[in-house]
Amino acid sequence: MSELARVNAEEGKPTFKRNFQAFRFIGGNLVSFFGDQIYLIALPLIVLALTGSPLSMGIVAALERIPVLLQPLMGVLTDRFDRKRILLLCDFIRFLIIGALGVVYLLGMLPIWGIYSGAFIVGVLGQVYNTSQFASIPKLVRSEDLPLVNSLNTGIFHTAVFIAPGLGGIIVSLYNPGVALLINSVSFFIGFLMVWTLNIESPRTQAGRSSLMKGMKEGFNFVIQQKPLLYTNLGMFFSVFGTTLFLTMMVVHLKSTVSFTAVQIGWVLSIGGGGAIVGSMMAAILRKKFSYRLLLFYASVIGGISIILFSLTHSFYWLAIMNAVGTMCAAIQSPCIITIRQNLTPDYLLGRVQATSRFMTWSLMPVAAFAAGLIGEYIGTGVTIWAGGAVATAASFIYLHPSLNRMVIEQD
């Protein structure tokens, strides 16, 4: 019996159909995901309105991602302190900051340094929140329900990607990007209320008595020893660099190079979300037919090629299709990687393993975001996106490591 299965038996967690905490958790995420997708349209348009510079957007994206370098520390904190309080604090502060940015922008008083500061603080809070949430999910559901919950969580995220960008484009066109920020702010407050209702126990561990450095070292050692974790992280390290080049310039490219309206940009992103929903539904089926090795490899290759093709066309239909293909592949990969980490990791290490994995896979995100701004400013946004697709495609071959083929995960 696995560690998680023993914990389930001891704590008597309900089956998924009766797990109302899991439903509230998923519902709160749905609202937050909607707000985040509207934010992802509004923020680049605000930066362009204030500066007209792709480089400024690169700086904003880099500042949002710099906190990933603190992930090992965040993992130790997640494993030592009350995870529920961490989640509540992160949601409430983001509610205040994003709301303040929206109000100040509506008043015509928002300087670019305000965007820079807000992006950095929100980035820090987002990293802390995501690590704590990842470590909290196994405490809410039975081990056999983890793949289902991870797939559902990915699915509702992409449902938000499908619907929210189109709505955000309409809001920006009819009203103001500042209104979109206020909507995102409210979504964080709703998430705060949902987390408040959850019963998330603090980790039962003696880790708090060890040194901070020792706690971080335990996370790194575990990831290095577990080859499926190590090689999926290496694959993601290069893939994330490429996709960050793409995502940083995507809205800027559609606005400044392709000359789309906010509504058209919203529709391109929403259609991409539709592809992601398809990918989420396919993931559960494909995991029963293919090894993680082949599934991650083919999804990564196809996703990388879709980014390259995205950079080569100005057609609304082809841009939408290529974005849909890319998000579909990402939706297939994401629950696989999450489930691998959760099933291979004991509860007392969940926060550190997730944080270590994020550090290993995301450490170049700030560099990639800033590089995207530089390349987009001085060479072109299309070249930036093409380069991102090429890197992401090349990274796919790392997933062919034999450890992913031999691995057996308790998922049925």
JOZIHU-V999147 format. One line per field, one symbol per residue. ss: DSSP state (a for helix, b for strand, c for the rest). phi: phi as a letter, one per 20 degrees, with the letter a starting at -180 (. if undefined). psi: psi as a letter, one per 20 degrees, with the letter a starting at -180 (. if undefined). A space follows every 50 residues. Layout:
ss: ???
phi: ???
psi: ???
//
This chain:
ss: ccaaaaaaaaaccccaaacaaaaaaaaaaaaaaaaaaaaaaaaaaaaaaa accaaaaaaaaaaaaaaaaaaaaaaaaaaaccaaaaaaaaaaaaaaaaaa aaaaaacccccaaaaaaaaaaaaaaaaaaaaaaaaaaaaaccaaaaaaaa aaaaaaaaaaaaaaaaaaaaaaaaccaaaaaaaaaaaaaaaaaaaacccc ccccccaaaccaaaaaaaaaaaaaacaaaaaaaaaaaaaaaaaaaaaaaa aaaaaaaccccaaaaaaaaaaaaaaaaaaaaaaaaaaaaccaaaaaaaaa aaaaaaaaaaaccccaaaaaaaaaaaaaaaaaaaaaaaaaaaaaccaaaa aaaaaaaaaaaaccaaaaaaaaaaaaaaccaaaaaaaaaaaaaaaaaaaa caaaaacccccc
phi: .fgffffgffemfffgfdefffffgffffgfffgffffffeffffffffe cmcffffffgffffdggffeggffffffeddfffffffffffffgfffff ffffffemceeffffgfffffffffffffffffgfegfeecfgfeggfff ffffffffffffeffffffffffecagfffffffgffffffgfffgeedd fffebegfeefffffffffffffffeggffffffffgfffgfffgfffdg ffffeeeemffffffgfgfffffffffgffffgffffedcfggfffffff fffffffgfgfdcdfgfffffffffffffffffgfffffgfffedfgfdg ffffffffffedfegffffffffffffddqfffgfgfffffffffgfffe ggffeefddfcd
psi: prghhhgghhilqqrghjnhghghggghhggghggghhhhggghhgghhh hkphhhhhgghghhihihijghghggghihrohghggggggghhggghgg ggghghikjorhhhgggghgghgghgggghghggihgiihrqhiiggggh ggggghghgghggggggghgghgheqhhhhhhghghhhhghghghhiqno qqpnqjhiirrghhghhhggggghhnhhgghhggghghghgghhgghhig hgghghgikqrhgggghghghhhghhgghghhghghhihqqhghghghhg gggghhgghhijqjpgghggghhggghgghhggghggghgghhipqgijg ghggggghghhjhjggggghhgggghgigqhghghghghgghghihihij phhhhipppni.
//
